[in-house]
Amino acid sequence: MTDYQFAFLTSTTNPGFLSAPPLTARPNAEVVVAGIAWDGATTNRPGSRFGPYAIRRASHMLCDGEHPMFNVTAGASIADIGDLALPNTSLSAMRAVLQPQASELISRHHMIWLGGDHSITLPLLRAYRARHGRTLALVHFDAHCDTWPDHAGEPSGHGTWLREAISEGLVDPTLTVQFGIRSPARRDIREYVSARGGLIYTGRDLRGLESPAQLRDICATVRKQLTSMGDAPVYLSLDIDSLDPANAPGTGTPEPGGLSTAAVMTLMEELHGLDWIGMDLCEVAPAYDHADLTSNAAATLVWTYLCSRLASRLEARTAKMQ
């Protein structure tokens, strides 16, 4: 009997990212996807708790065939653990429960985290910092700098996590790069990273730049910065609102004047080969999406990361054999 498979058919056996099986069916998977369905720190439009489901659903169209740049298929090497069970109303309780779960998972797998609002990133960085025993390098795509000293009067939230991570020594500010920053904020808040030696490419800096040729010099500068202290472990945190709302309307705090999906893809492709240790993709809020633009972009960006990393590992293996 012919096995007809289409992306729009709901699967109860392999509903994971790229139709990956659950971790119980592939316990030795090198890469594991986990959802963090939390949006309790959202300051504008809630709903990113439903982001992991929407991203997984959109990814089912990507599971057949090779990546057109990296010439690899990623689906056979991953598993999907589903959404983690977390407290639903307390930020501090959520973080306290998430961190040990994250620590256990990253001790055995390379992890992809699907948010959720951006407050999830702080406990993840705490877990990675403990795992690697040193401060991390960070590539951060966002419309917002996330370096506010408080969260609308509260001490912590989805707009403070990066300042907290730098203050706690989780992230080295000189090895931090931000792309797409453009939201209103006091200058000292917007320039918090660059004032400490990091790089910021604002939405205005990147306006109209998309192609590899246009972004090559920026990527060379970023690569030089991130490798200036040896092979620092690099974490990727990608807020979908780094994209312009025309490309990704389904998010809680849209900011006009953002990056195109093509620009973010090019930046990720051109930064191929860095020592990536994991990534999160946050702030997809399906209730505000149109024609699945946001979830499709999110799924494609995660897929690009997966394929880039797999290609890098295959290249390294081939080089060792020569």
C-alpha positions as CSV (number, residue, x, y, z in Angstrom):
1,M,0.0,0.0,0.0
2,T,1.3,3.4,-0.9
3,D,2.1,5.6,2.1
4,Y,0.8,9.0,1.3
5,Q,2.4,11.7,3.4
6,F,1.4,15.4,3.3
7,A,2.3,18.2,5.7
8,F,-1.3,19.1,6.4
9,L,-2.2,15.7,7.7
10,T,-2.2,15.6,11.5
11,S,0.1,12.8,12.9
12,T,-0.4,11.2,16.3
13,T,2.7,9.2,16.0
14,N,5.4,11.7,14.9
15,P,3.9,15.2,15.6
16,G,7.3,16.7,16.5
17,F,9.6,19.2,14.8
18,L,10.3,17.9,11.3
19,S,8.0,15.0,12.2
20,A,10.7,13.8,14.6
21,P,9.8,10.9,16.9
22,P,9.6,11.4,20.7
23,L,12.8,11.0,22.7
24,T,11.5,7.7,24.1
25,A,11.6,6.3,20.6
26,R,15.1,7.8,19.8
27,P,16.8,8.1,23.2
28,N,20.3,8.6,21.7
29,A,19.3,11.5,19.4
30,E,22.1,13.9,19.0
31,V,19.7,16.9,18.8
32,V,16.5,17.2,20.8
33,V,13.7,19.8,20.4
34,A,11.8,20.9,23.5
35,G,8.9,23.4,23.8
36,I,8.8,25.9,26.6
37,A,5.1,26.9,26.5
38,W,5.4,29.9,28.8
39,D,4.3,33.5,28.3
40,G,3.7,34.7,31.8
41,A,6.1,37.6,31.5
42,T,4.6,39.1,28.3
43,T,4.1,42.8,28.5
44,N,1.9,43.4,25.4
45,R,0.0,40.7,23.5
46,P,0.0,37.2,25.2
47,G,-0.1,33.9,23.4
48,S,3.4,32.8,22.8
49,R,2.7,29.7,24.9
50,F,1.1,28.4,21.8
51,G,4.3,29.1,19.7
52,P,5.9,25.6,20.1
53,Y,2.9,23.9,18.6
54,A,2.6,26.3,15.7
55,I,6.3,26.0,14.9
56,R,6.2,22.2,14.9
57,R,3.2,22.2,12.7
58,A,4.9,24.5,10.2
59,S,8.1,22.4,10.2
60,H,6.3,19.4,8.8
61,M,6.7,20.8,5.3
62,L,10.5,20.9,5.7
63,C,11.1,17.2,6.5
64,D,11.5,15.9,2.9
65,G,14.6,16.7,1.0
66,E,18.0,18.4,1.5
67,H,18.7,21.9,2.6
68,P,19.5,23.9,-0.6
69,M,22.7,25.4,0.8
70,F,24.1,22.8,3.2
71,N,23.0,19.7,1.2
72,V,22.0,17.7,4.4
73,T,18.7,16.4,5.8
74,A,18.3,17.0,9.5
75,G,15.2,15.0,10.4
76,A,17.0,11.6,11.0
77,S,19.2,13.0,13.7
78,I,16.6,14.6,16.0
79,A,14.0,13.8,18.5
80,D,11.2,15.9,20.0
81,I,10.5,15.7,23.8
82,G,7.4,17.8,23.5
83,D,6.6,20.7,25.8
84,L,8.1,20.7,29.2
85,A,5.8,20.6,32.2
86,L,6.2,23.9,34.0
87,P,4.4,26.2,36.5
88,N,2.0,28.4,34.7
89,T,1.7,31.6,36.7
90,S,5.0,32.3,38.5
91,L,8.1,33.5,36.7
92,S,10.4,32.6,39.5
93,A,8.8,29.2,39.9
94,M,9.0,28.5,36.2
95,R,12.7,29.4,36.1
96,A,13.4,27.3,39.1
97,V,11.8,24.2,37.5
98,L,13.1,24.8,34.0
99,Q,16.8,25.2,34.9
100,P,17.3,21.6,36.3
101,Q,15.3,20.1,33.4
102,A,17.5,22.0,31.0
103,S,20.7,21.0,32.7
104,E,19.7,17.3,32.5
105,L,18.9,17.6,28.8
106,I,21.9,19.5,27.7
107,S,24.2,17.0,29.5
108,R,23.0,14.4,26.9
109,H,21.8,16.3,23.8
110,H,22.3,19.4,21.7
111,M,19.1,21.3,22.5
112,I,16.7,23.5,20.4
113,W,14.2,25.4,22.7
114,L,10.9,26.6,21.2
115,G,9.4,29.4,23.3
116,G,7.5,30.9,24.9
117,D,8.3,34.5,25.7
118,H,11.9,35.6,26.1
119,S,12.1,35.3,29.9
120,I,12.8,31.6,29.3
121,T,16.4,32.4,28.1
122,L,17.9,33.4,31.5
123,P,17.5,30.0,33.2
124,L,18.7,28.3,30.0
125,L,21.9,30.4,30.0
126,R,22.4,29.6,33.7
127,A,22.3,25.9,32.7
128,Y,24.7,26.3,29.8
129,R,27.1,28.4,31.9
130,A,27.2,25.7,34.5
131,R,27.7,23.0,31.8
132,H,30.5,24.7,30.0
133,G,32.3,26.2,33.1
134,R,32.9,29.6,31.4
135,T,31.0,32.6,30.2
136,L,29.3,32.2,26.9
137,A,29.3,34.1,23.6
138,L,25.9,35.1,22.5
139,V,24.2,36.0,19.1
140,H,20.9,37.7,19.8
141,F,18.3,38.6,17.2
142,D,15.6,40.9,18.5
143,A,13.8,44.2,18.0
144,H,14.3,44.9,21.7
145,C,17.6,45.2,23.5
146,D,16.3,43.2,26.5
147,T,18.7,45.1,28.8
148,W,16.2,47.1,30.7
149,P,17.0,47.4,34.5
150,D,13.5,46.4,35.4
151,H,10.4,45.0,33.8
152,A,7.8,47.7,33.9
153,G,8.4,48.1,37.6
154,E,9.0,44.3,38.2
155,P,12.5,43.1,38.9
156,S,12.7,40.6,36.0
157,G,10.9,39.6,32.8
158,H,11.3,39.1,29.1
159,G,12.9,42.5,28.7
160,T,15.6,42.2,31.4
161,W,17.1,38.8,30.8
162,L,20.3,39.9,28.9
163,R,21.2,42.5,31.4
164,E,20.8,39.9,34.1
165,A,22.8,37.3,32.2
166,I,25.7,39.8,31.8
167,S,25.5,40.9,35.5
168,E,25.6,37.2,36.6
169,G,28.6,36.4,34.4
170,L,26.7,34.0,32.2
171,V,27.4,35.9,29.0
172,D,30.6,37.8,28.1
173,P,29.4,41.2,26.8
174,T,32.5,41.5,24.6
175,L,31.4,38.3,22.9
176,T,27.8,39.4,22.5
177,V,26.3,40.4,19.1
178,Q,22.8,41.9,18.7
179,F,21.0,42.1,15.4
180,G,17.8,44.1,14.6
181,I,17.5,46.3,17.7
182,R,15.1,49.2,17.0
183,S,12.5,49.6,19.7
184,P,12.2,52.8,21.8
185,A,14.4,52.9,24.9
186,R,16.8,55.2,26.7
187,R,20.1,55.4,24.9
188,D,22.0,53.9,27.8
189,I,19.7,50.9,27.8
190,R,19.8,50.5,24.0
191,E,23.6,50.7,24.0
192,Y,24.2,48.6,27.1
193,V,26.0,45.8,25.1
194,S,28.1,48.0,22.9
195,A,29.2,50.1,25.9
196,R,30.6,46.9,27.3
197,G,32.5,45.9,24.2
198,G,29.9,44.0,22.3
199,L,28.5,44.6,18.8
200,I,25.0,46.0,18.0
201,Y,23.7,46.1,14.4
202,T,20.4,48.0,14.7
203,G,17.4,47.6,12.4
204,R,18.6,50.8,10.7
205,D,22.1,49.5,10.3
206,L,20.8,46.5,8.5
207,R,18.0,48.2,6.5
208,G,18.0,47.0,2.9
209,L,20.8,44.4,3.4
210,E,19.8,40.8,2.6
211,S,22.2,39.0,0.3
212,P,25.5,37.2,1.2
213,A,27.4,39.8,-0.7
214,Q,25.7,42.7,1.2
215,L,26.2,41.0,4.7
216,R,29.7,39.5,4.1
217,D,31.7,42.2,5.8
218,I,29.3,42.3,8.8
219,C,29.5,38.5,9.2
220,A,33.3,38.6,9.0
221,T,33.4,41.2,11.7
222,V,31.0,39.2,13.9
223,R,33.0,36.0,13.3
224,K,36.3,37.7,14.3
225,Q,34.7,39.2,17.4
226,L,33.2,35.9,18.6
227,T,36.4,33.9,18.0
228,S,38.7,36.6,19.5
229,M,39.1,34.6,22.7
230,G,39.4,31.2,21.2
231,D,36.6,28.8,20.5
232,A,34.1,30.3,22.9
233,P,30.8,28.3,23.1
234,V,28.2,30.3,21.2
235,Y,24.5,30.4,22.1
236,L,21.9,31.7,19.7
237,S,18.7,33.4,21.0
238,L,16.3,34.4,18.3
239,D,13.3,36.5,19.0
240,I,10.9,36.3,16.0
241,D,10.1,40.0,16.4
242,S,13.6,40.8,15.0
243,L,11.8,40.3,11.7
244,D,9.6,43.1,10.4
245,P,5.9,42.6,11.1
246,A,5.4,42.3,7.4
247,N,7.4,39.1,7.6
248,A,6.3,38.0,11.1
249,P,3.1,39.6,12.3
250,G,2.4,36.8,14.9
251,T,4.3,38.1,17.9
252,G,3.5,39.9,21.1
253,T,5.4,43.2,20.6
254,P,5.7,43.9,16.8
255,E,8.1,46.7,15.9
256,P,8.0,48.2,12.3
257,G,11.3,48.6,10.4
258,G,12.7,45.2,11.1
259,L,14.7,42.5,9.3
260,S,13.4,40.5,6.4
261,T,13.3,36.7,6.7
262,A,15.9,36.5,4.0
263,A,18.3,38.8,5.9
264,V,18.1,36.6,9.1
265,M,18.5,33.5,7.0
266,T,21.6,34.9,5.3
267,L,23.2,36.0,8.6
268,M,22.6,32.5,10.1
269,E,24.0,30.8,6.9
270,E,27.1,33.1,6.8
271,L,27.8,32.4,10.5
272,H,28.0,28.7,9.7
273,G,30.8,26.8,11.5
274,L,30.8,28.7,14.8
275,D,30.9,26.6,18.0
276,W,27.1,26.6,18.5
277,I,26.0,25.0,21.7
278,G,22.2,25.5,21.4
279,M,19.5,27.9,20.5
280,D,16.1,29.2,21.4
281,L,13.5,30.8,19.3
282,C,11.0,32.9,21.2
283,E,7.9,35.1,21.0
284,V,5.9,33.3,18.2
285,A,2.2,34.2,19.1
286,P,0.0,32.3,16.6
287,A,-3.2,34.2,17.5
288,Y,-1.8,37.3,15.7
289,D,-0.3,35.5,12.7
290,H,-1.5,35.7,9.1
291,A,-1.4,32.8,6.7
292,D,1.2,31.1,9.0
293,L,3.9,33.7,8.0
294,T,5.4,33.8,11.4
295,S,5.4,30.1,12.2
296,N,6.7,29.2,8.8
297,A,9.6,31.7,9.2
298,A,10.3,30.4,12.7
299,A,10.4,26.7,11.5
300,T,12.6,27.6,8.6
301,L,15.1,29.5,10.8
302,V,15.3,26.6,13.3
303,W,15.8,24.2,10.3
304,T,18.5,26.4,8.9
305,Y,20.3,26.2,12.3
306,L,20.0,22.5,12.4
307,C,21.3,21.9,8.9
308,S,24.1,24.4,9.3
309,R,25.3,22.6,12.4
310,L,25.0,19.2,10.9
311,A,27.0,20.3,7.8
312,S,29.7,21.8,10.0
313,R,30.0,18.5,11.9
314,L,30.2,16.5,8.6
315,E,32.9,18.9,7.3
316,A,34.9,18.5,10.5
317,R,34.7,14.7,10.3
318,T,35.8,14.7,6.7
319,A,38.7,17.0,7.5
320,K,39.9,14.6,10.2
321,M,39.9,11.7,7.8
322,Q,42.0,13.5,5.2
